Amino acid sequence: MDEWSKDARRDVVLTDIDALVPEDHLLRKIEKVMDYGWIYERLDPYYKHEGRPPVDPVVIIKMVLLQHLYGIPSLRRTYAEIDVNVAYRWFLGYNLLDRIPHFATVSYAFCNRFPPSLTEEIFEHILNKAINNRMVDPSAVFIDGTHIKASANKKKFQKEQVKKAAKVYDEQLRREVNEEREKLGKKPVDDDDDSNDGGTVEKTVSTTDPECGMFVKGEHERQFAYEAHTACDENGFILGVEVTAGNVSDSVAWDKVYNEVTERFPESKYIVMDAGYKTPWIAKRTLEDDRIPVLPYTRKNYKEGTYRPWECDYDPVTDSFTCPHGGTLRHTTTDKDGRRTYRTDPNKCKDCPYKAKCGANERGQKVLQTHIWQEYLDIVEQVRLNPLGKKLYAKRKETIERVFADAKEKHAMRYTHHPKSGPRRTLGEAQICCDESEKAGELELEELRTASQRHYICYFQPSIRAFMLGVRWFFDRLGRVPNPPVPRPARRR
């Protein structure tokens, strides 16, 4: 009993910090494959070479890396954890007695000293290492989005009228719609015909964090959030990310993610997405780029006991449909959204005994609508039924969905930890300083403290999040060391 209660906390042991870190530790794998020489060259113009010696910039970057790698909520907490964690100190290159750089020093470096593009450059460097080691397979790209809850009170908001955002394909769609309307003898659609209120829409804006967006979660739950639209490869490496407000549709943010990935990896052949991306424009854009979109089946809300649209035969010569009982549906108009409308002659169909099954209106007229780019959606349906399409779509759960699960469970990305609270929050409490125009890195310290409402202290910076989503996959694979079995201690009697 006496030897059990022996206190060894004050024993003097002769050792070094390197001997206290296990050989298979993740930080050893990272240190083994990383090189930091390019960071010193990149940041040399931002440091003066006289006066008090500055904190090593690589140490500052490593502190942020530790925070996101292990899901620590804040830099203040990261500072406290590094102070007592031997492995963290070893990773920074410090001994047991060295003073750790203050968390405010790290915040100031990212807010004022480092260039805004530094985190993206680090992400590109990590990704290039994976590519050079043939660990990235961009032949199949998986795209999806996940919501990250904002640190904002959902009861504090105001309604604002904002201008509708133009879609990237509006001009092309408008041109093709007007060509069809001209053939049908219809008046062309003008740009000013968007809506009666001048093209504005009411938006719910948080007074705590105006850059997040309100979205409906489930049937009744409403909350403010961001959405990370992410692309990864078959091995789970992040290839691109775009962060938007939580109320931005997946199909709206798709173009930027798609352009970023395909410009870097032109060899991408398959684009695997969920039902939120099943739109005519996405199908058209992907197929015209000689790539194959893999999308799921989407259930339509058809009336029970009525004919389905695919039961009508389409004649491309006359641009008309024929119903199962011989009725002809003529192309009568195309609206500004690209929807073609086909109608039957009510005089011929009003006495048809099957008009109820056809879904005819009170006049006995059957109406059928398709999109001007419907042929691309038809090709997507054929790809969906292909065995390769089914196999690729089934991999979503082990690729993009696994990435989101790891990000939220292991890297503290389930919610943002600080609201964008404006000038009252001090630099010591902030994580990363940024604004919508990505100019926060150019602000001086005094400007940051007295900035107007358009500048915010923000924890959630997309480039750092993208960096951390993919970095652990890389290090786990590049420096994988089998974990030895851990012997179980004998039970005392």
N, C-alpha and C positions, 0 to 999 in steps of 0.2 A: 504494500500500500504506500510505503514511503517513497519508493522509486517512481510510482505513478505521479505523485504530486511534485516531482522535481521541476523547478523553474529554470529553463535554459535560455530565457530571453536575454539575459545579460552576458552570456558566454561569449568570449572572444574567439572567432574562427578566422583562420588565415585562408582566404580564397579570393577569387576575382569574380566580377559580375558575369563574365562570359560562361563560367562554369555553372551558374545558377539557372541558365535558360536552356530548356530541353532542346535536343538536336532536331526534333521533328516539329518544333513550334512554327506556327504560321509566319511569324515575323522573321524567323531565320530564312524561310523560303523566299520571302519578299526581298530581304537584304541580299540574298544570293544572286538574284536575277536582275536587280535594279541597278542602274547607273545614274548618278546625279551630276556628273560633270557638265552636262548641257544646261542644267538649271542654273548653275553658277554663271555660266556664260550669258544666259538669257537675262539674268537679273543684275548683272554687274553694272549696267548704266543707271540703275535705280538706287545705288548705294554710293556714299562718299567714302573716300579712303583716308580721311583725317578725322581727328577727334576720338571720341569714345568708341571702342570696337562694337559693331552692331551684333545682334543675334544672328546666328547662322540661318540663312533663308531656307536651307533644306530641313533644318530642325523645325521651323515654323510649318512647313508643308507637311512634315511627318506628323506633327501634332494634330493637324486637321485630318490626315489620313487615319490616324488611330481613332479619332472621334467617330468617323463614319464607318470604319471597318468593324468596330465593336459596338456600334449602336449607342454611343454615349449621348445623352440628350443635349448637353451644352458644352461650350468650351471651358466654362468655369468648373464643371464636373470633370472634364477631361484633364484639366490642370491638376485637380486633386487626385485623380486616379493615377496619373503618371508619377506623381510624387511618391507613391507607395508601391508601385508595381515594378518589380525588377525587370521583367521582360520589356516593358515600355521604355524604361530608362536605357536598357541595352540597345533598343532600336534607335533611340535618339543619339546614342554614342556617349551617354553620360555615366558617371560612376554613381555610387550610392549616396554621395554627399554633395554632388553638384546641384546648384539651384536651377529649377526648371523655369523657362521663360514664362512671364506672366501672361494670362489669357488675353488681357487687353493689348499686349504687344502683338499677339497673333491677329486679333481683330483689326488693329490699326494697319498691319501689314497688308491684309487683303483689302481693306477699305481704301487706303491711300497710297501705299507704296507699290504693290505689285500691279502689273497690267491686268485689265479685266479679262483678257483672253488666256491667262496663265493656266487656269484649271482645264480649259478645253485643250490646251497644248499638252498637258500632262495626260489627259485621257487619250489623245491621239498617240502619244508616245507608248502608252500601255498597249493600245490596240495594235500598233505597228509591231511590237514585240510578239504579240500573239500571232499576227499574220506571218512574220518572218519565221516563226517556229511551226508554221503550217497547222495551227490550231483553230483557225477560223475557216468555216466552210460557208461562203455567202451564196451558194447556189440556190438555197431555199431561205427566204427571209420571212420571219414571223413578226407581224405588226399588231399591236393592241395598245390599249390605254388602261390606266388604273387611277382611281381617285385617291387623293391624299388629303385628309381632312385638314382644313385651315384652323389656325388658332384665332377664331372669331366667333363672337356671340351671335347665334342665328336669330336672336330677337332684336338685334340692333341693326337696322337697315333702313334704307330709303328708296323710294321708287324714282327712277330717272328715265327720261326719254332719250334714247341714244340712236344714232344713225345705223341703219342696217349695214352690215359688212358685206362688201361685194365678193362674190365667189370668183375663183380664178378662171372658171370656165364660162362666166356670164357672157362675155363678148362672142365667143365661139358659138354658144347655144343660141344667142339672140340672132346671129347671122343665119344659122341653119333654119331656125324657126321662121324668120322672115322670107327665106327662099321658098319654104313650103307654103306659107300663107299667100305668097304672090301667085303660086301655081293654082291655089284654090280660089283666087280672086278675092282674098281677104286683105284688109288694111294691115300694113306692117306694124309691129309692136315697137313703140318708141321707148327710149330710156327713161322718160318721165312717167311711164305708166305703171311703175312698180306698186304704188299704193296711193290711197287717197290722202294719207297724212304726210306725204313727202318722203316716204321710205324710212320711217322711224319705228322703233319698237320699245315697249316698256321693259326696263331691266331692274332687277332687284340688286342693289349695291350695298355691300356691307360698310358700315361706318367705322368698323374696327380695322378691316383689311380690304380696301376698295378693289384690290387687284384679283381677289378670289371671286368665285362665282357660285350662286345658289343652284344646287341640283337636287332632284327628288330621288331619294334612296328608298326603294321598296314602294309600298302603296301610300304611306302617309309620312314617312320621315323625310324631312328637308334639312339640308345643312350646307354650309359654305365649305368649298373645297377647291383644290387644284387638280388638274389631271395631267399625268405624265404619259404622253404618247410615245411609245418605245418600239424599236425594231431590234431583233436579235437574230442570230443564226441558229443552225441546228444544234450547236454545242452550247448554246446559252450565252454567247458573248454579245454584249450590247454593241450595236452598229450605229445607232443614232437615237436621239431623244428630242422631243419638243414638249415644253411645259406650257399649258394654257390654263385659263380659268376653268372651274369645274363644270360650267354650263356650256362649254364649247363642244360641239358634236365631234365624234371621232372622225367622221367623213370630212369635216371642215379642216381639221388639223392634219389630215392625211398627206396632203400634197407636199408640205414642207419636209415631213419625215421621209416620204418616198423619194423626193429629189435628193436629199442629203445622202441616203443610202445608195441609190443607183448611180449617183455621180462618183462616189468613192469605189463602189463595187459594180461596174458595168456588166460583170459576168453573171449577176443575179438572174435566175431564170424563173423561179416560182415565188410568188408573193402570197403568203398564207395569212388570212385575216378572218375575223369573226363577222357576225351578221350586221354589226354596226357600220361596216364598210361596204355593204352590198348595195351600191348605188350605180346608176347608169354611167356617171362620169368616171368613177374609179375603174369599172370594168372596161370602159372605152380606152382610158389613158393607159392602163396596163397592157391590154392586148395590142394597141397600136405601137407600143414600145417593144413588141416581140417578146413579151413576158406572159406567163400564165398565172392568172389570179385563181386562188383556191379559196372558195367561199362556201358557207354551209347552206342548208335548206332553210328557208324562211316561210313560216306558216302564214297564209293569208286568211283574212276573216271573211270567208265566203258564206253566203246565206245557205242554210241547210236545204238540200233537195233541188238546187239550181245547177245549171250547166257551168262548167269551168271554162275560163277563156281558152285554154289549150284544146278544148273540144271543138272550137271553131277553126275552119281551114282558111289559111291566109293565101291570097293570090297576089304575088308581088307585081304582076303585070298591070292589073287593074287597081292595085292598092286597096283591096277590100277583103272582108271576111265573109265566110258563108257559115251560117249556123247549122246545127245538126239536122234541121228540117228544111233546108234549102233557102232560107231567108238571107238576103244580101245586106251586109253592113257597109255602107259607103263612108269614106273618109271625108268628114265635113269641115273640120277645123283643127288647128293646132294652137294651143295657148302659149303664153309667154314662158311657162315652165317646161315646155317641150312635150306636153302631153297631147297625143293624137286622140281625137274623138271620132269613133265610128258609130253610125246610127242606121237603123233599118227604116223602111218606109212604113209609117203607122197605118196607112190605108191597106197595106198588104198583110200586116201582122195583127191587126186588131181582132180578127176572127180566128186566129190560130189557137188551137186547143192547148198548145204547149207554151203559151206566152208567159204563164206564171212560172214555169220551170226555167224559162229563158231569163227571168228577172226583168221582164218588160215593165215600163212605167204605166201610169194610168191611161195614157193615150195608146198603149199597146206598142210602144216603141222600145226596142232593145238598144242599149247604149254600152259600148265597149271602149275602154281606154288603154292605150299602150304608150310607151315613151318613144321619143324620136330616136333614141339610141338603144331600142329594145333588142336589136340583134346581138349586141354585145352581152346583154344579160342572158340571152338564150345560149350563147357559147359557154358562159359561166356555169349554167345548169348542166351542160354536157360534161364539163370538167369535173363537177361535183360527183357525178356518177362513175367517173373513172376510178379504177382501183388505186392508182397512184395518188389521185386527189384525196381519196378517203384516208390513205396511209399518211399523207402529209398533214392533213387537218387533225388527225388523231395525235400528232406529236405536239400540238399546242400545249397540252397539259404538262409536258416535260420540258418545254423550252420557255416560251414567253410567260406562261402562267407560273412556272417555277421561279423565274427571275423576279416576278412581282412578289411571290411568297417570301423568297429570301430577303428581298429588300425591306419588306415590312417586319418580318420576324427577327432578322439579324442585324439590320442596319438602321433601325429607328426611323423608317420612312412611312410609318402608318399615318402620321400626322405631323404638321409643322409645330415646332416648339415655341415659336415666338410670333406674335402678331406684328404686322408692319405698322408699328405704333407711332411713327413719325419722330420728330426731334426730341421728344422727352426721354426716349430710351438711350442710355449711354452706350458708348462703344464697348465697355466692358461686358455688357449684357448681350451684345449683338454677336452674330456668327459671321455673316457675310454681308457686305454692303453692296446693294445693287438697286437699280430702278429699271423701268420699262425700256428706256433708251440705252441701257448698258453703259451709262456714263458715270456710274457711281465711283468707279475706280479713279476718276479724275478729280473728285471733290477733295478739297482740303478739310482738315479736321474741324476748323471753326465753321466752315460752310456746312459740314454735316450736322453739327449741333443746332444750327439755326436754319436748316433747309425748310423750304416751303412744303406744302402737302404733297407735291408730286415726287418727293424723294423719301424713301422709306428704308429703315433698317430691316433687312430680310434674312431670315434663316434659310429659306428655301432657294438655293441658286441652282438652276437646271444643269449647268455644266458639271458642278461638283457631284450632283446626284447621278448624272450619267456616268461620271468617272467611277463612282463607288458601286454602281449597279453591276459593272462588268469586271472590276478589278479582282474581286475575290475568286471568281471563276478562273481567271488567268493564273493567279498565283497557286491555287490548289492543283492545277494541272501541270504547270511548268516545273514546280519544285516539289512534286508529290513524293512523300516519304511514307512508307507503310508504318502505321502506328503499332508499336509493340504491345502485346497483351499486358494489361495491368493486373498484377497478382492481387487477389483478395486477401485482406488481413485475417489472420486466424482469430476466431471468436474467443474472448476471454471467458473463463469459467469462474 
